[in-house]
């Protein structure tokens, strides 16, 4: 209950992301870590396939990441975002896990929804302890996805769409 007697409304996430959050949120810390490792093994499936066309590509190495990360965005005719990620060989397990989670959880969501997404779901997935220890890593992929959506939106606005 909220202090004024009303129920606090829980933040609504995009459906696919909410399913992932719900899966992780009640797991003990050890099981969260095991699930994150499992997700990290799926990061390869987020790589851009040969010949796929993108509206925007952002490939770079930032100081808060161990290696180069490429973020690729395609926006479909209905306005849904589709992300692909290319991760260098030194990228950490947690970054790989967040890549797989966010590519799956944000697939089909509009660029605006991605930009407006609160990051309060991250500790529910990763766990408070890992967020404290690896705070830059846990939010890195989301910030890169938001950034590419902002560039795409700014370009759309510039051409009057």
C-alpha positions as CSV (number, residue, x, y, z in Angstrom):
1,X,0.0,0.0,0.0
2,X,1.1,3.5,-0.7
3,X,1.2,5.9,2.3
4,X,-1.9,7.7,1.1
5,X,-3.9,4.4,1.1
6,X,-3.8,3.7,-2.6
7,X,-2.1,0.7,-4.1
8,X,1.2,1.5,-5.8
9,X,1.0,0.8,-9.4
10,X,3.8,-1.4,-10.6
11,X,5.7,-0.2,-13.7
12,X,4.5,-1.9,-16.8
13,X,7.2,-3.1,-19.1
14,X,6.9,-4.3,-22.7
15,X,5.3,-7.8,-22.6
16,X,8.3,-9.8,-23.6
17,X,10.5,-8.0,-21.2
18,X,7.9,-8.4,-18.4
19,X,7.9,-12.1,-18.9
20,X,11.7,-12.2,-18.4
21,X,11.5,-9.9,-15.4
22,X,8.8,-12.1,-13.9
23,X,11.0,-15.2,-14.4
24,X,14.0,-13.6,-12.7
25,X,12.5,-11.5,-10.0
26,X,11.7,-14.3,-7.5
27,X,14.8,-16.4,-8.1
28,X,17.4,-16.7,-5.3
29,X,20.7,-14.9,-6.1
30,X,22.5,-18.1,-7.1
31,X,19.7,-19.1,-9.5
32,X,19.7,-15.6,-11.0
33,X,23.4,-15.9,-11.7
34,X,22.9,-19.4,-13.3
35,X,20.1,-18.0,-15.5
36,X,22.2,-15.0,-16.5
37,X,25.0,-17.4,-17.6
38,X,22.4,-19.3,-19.7
39,X,21.2,-16.1,-21.3
40,X,24.8,-15.1,-22.0
41,X,25.2,-18.3,-24.0
42,X,22.4,-17.1,-26.3
43,X,24.0,-13.7,-27.1
44,X,25.4,-15.2,-30.3
45,X,21.8,-15.5,-31.6
46,X,21.5,-11.7,-31.4
47,X,24.3,-11.2,-33.9
48,X,23.3,-9.6,-37.2
49,X,22.9,-12.2,-39.9
50,X,24.8,-11.8,-43.2
51,X,22.9,-9.5,-45.5
52,X,20.3,-8.1,-43.0
53,X,19.7,-4.4,-43.7
54,X,19.6,-1.9,-40.8
55,X,18.3,1.6,-40.4
56,X,21.3,2.4,-38.1
57,X,24.5,0.8,-37.0
58,X,26.6,1.9,-34.0
59,X,29.8,0.0,-33.6
60,X,32.4,1.2,-31.0
61,X,34.3,0.4,-27.9
62,X,33.4,2.5,-24.9
63,X,35.5,2.8,-21.7
64,X,32.9,1.0,-19.6
65,X,33.0,-2.1,-21.8
66,X,35.8,-4.6,-22.2
67,X,35.5,-4.8,-26.0
68,X,33.8,-3.4,-29.0
69,X,30.0,-3.6,-29.1
70,X,27.9,-3.1,-32.3
71,X,24.3,-2.1,-31.9
72,X,22.2,-2.5,-35.1
73,X,18.6,-1.2,-35.3
74,X,15.9,-1.9,-37.9
75,X,12.5,-0.3,-37.5
76,X,9.7,-2.2,-39.3
77,X,6.8,-0.7,-41.2
78,X,4.7,-0.8,-38.1
79,X,7.2,1.1,-36.1
80,X,8.6,-1.8,-34.1
81,X,12.3,-1.9,-33.2
82,X,14.4,-5.0,-34.0
83,X,17.9,-5.0,-32.5
84,X,21.0,-7.1,-33.3
85,X,24.2,-6.9,-31.4
86,X,27.8,-7.8,-32.3
87,X,30.0,-8.4,-29.3
88,X,33.7,-8.5,-29.3
89,X,35.4,-11.6,-27.8
90,X,36.4,-9.8,-24.5
91,X,32.8,-8.8,-23.7
92,X,31.9,-10.0,-20.2
93,X,29.3,-12.6,-19.4
94,X,26.9,-10.1,-17.7
95,X,27.0,-7.9,-20.8
96,X,26.3,-10.9,-23.0
97,X,23.4,-11.9,-20.8
98,X,21.9,-8.4,-20.9
99,X,22.3,-8.4,-24.7
100,X,20.3,-11.6,-25.0
101,X,17.7,-10.4,-22.5
102,X,17.2,-7.0,-24.1
103,X,17.2,-8.1,-27.7
104,X,14.5,-10.6,-26.9
105,X,12.6,-8.4,-24.4
106,X,12.5,-5.3,-26.5
107,X,11.9,-6.9,-29.9
108,X,9.0,-5.1,-31.7
109,X,8.8,-2.3,-29.2
110,X,8.8,1.3,-30.7
111,X,12.0,3.3,-30.5
112,X,10.1,5.8,-28.3
113,X,9.1,3.1,-25.8
114,X,12.8,2.0,-25.7
115,X,13.9,5.5,-25.0
116,X,11.3,6.0,-22.3
117,X,11.9,2.6,-20.6
118,X,12.9,3.0,-17.0
119,X,15.9,0.9,-16.0
120,X,14.4,-0.1,-12.7
121,X,13.8,-3.7,-14.0
122,X,17.6,-4.3,-14.2
123,X,18.1,-5.1,-10.5
124,X,15.0,-7.5,-10.6
125,X,16.9,-9.5,-13.3
126,X,20.5,-9.2,-12.2
127,X,20.0,-9.0,-8.5
128,X,21.0,-6.2,-6.1
129,X,24.5,-7.6,-5.4
130,X,25.6,-7.7,-9.0
131,X,24.1,-4.3,-9.7
132,X,26.3,-2.9,-6.9
133,X,29.4,-4.6,-8.0
134,X,29.0,-4.3,-11.8
135,X,26.8,-1.2,-12.1
136,X,28.3,0.1,-15.3
137,X,28.0,-3.3,-17.0
138,X,24.4,-3.9,-16.0
139,X,23.1,-0.7,-17.6
140,X,25.5,-0.5,-20.6
141,X,23.5,-2.4,-23.2
142,X,20.3,-0.6,-22.4
143,X,21.9,2.8,-22.6
144,X,23.4,1.8,-26.0
145,X,19.9,0.7,-27.3
146,X,18.3,3.9,-26.0
147,X,21.1,5.9,-27.7
148,X,20.6,4.4,-31.1
149,X,16.8,4.8,-30.8
150,X,17.3,8.5,-30.0
151,X,19.5,9.0,-33.1
152,X,17.0,7.2,-35.3
153,X,14.1,9.3,-33.8
154,X,16.1,12.6,-34.3
155,X,16.7,11.6,-38.0
156,X,13.1,10.8,-38.5
157,X,12.1,14.1,-37.1
158,X,14.6,15.9,-39.3
159,X,13.1,14.5,-42.4
160,X,9.6,15.2,-41.2
161,X,8.3,11.7,-40.5
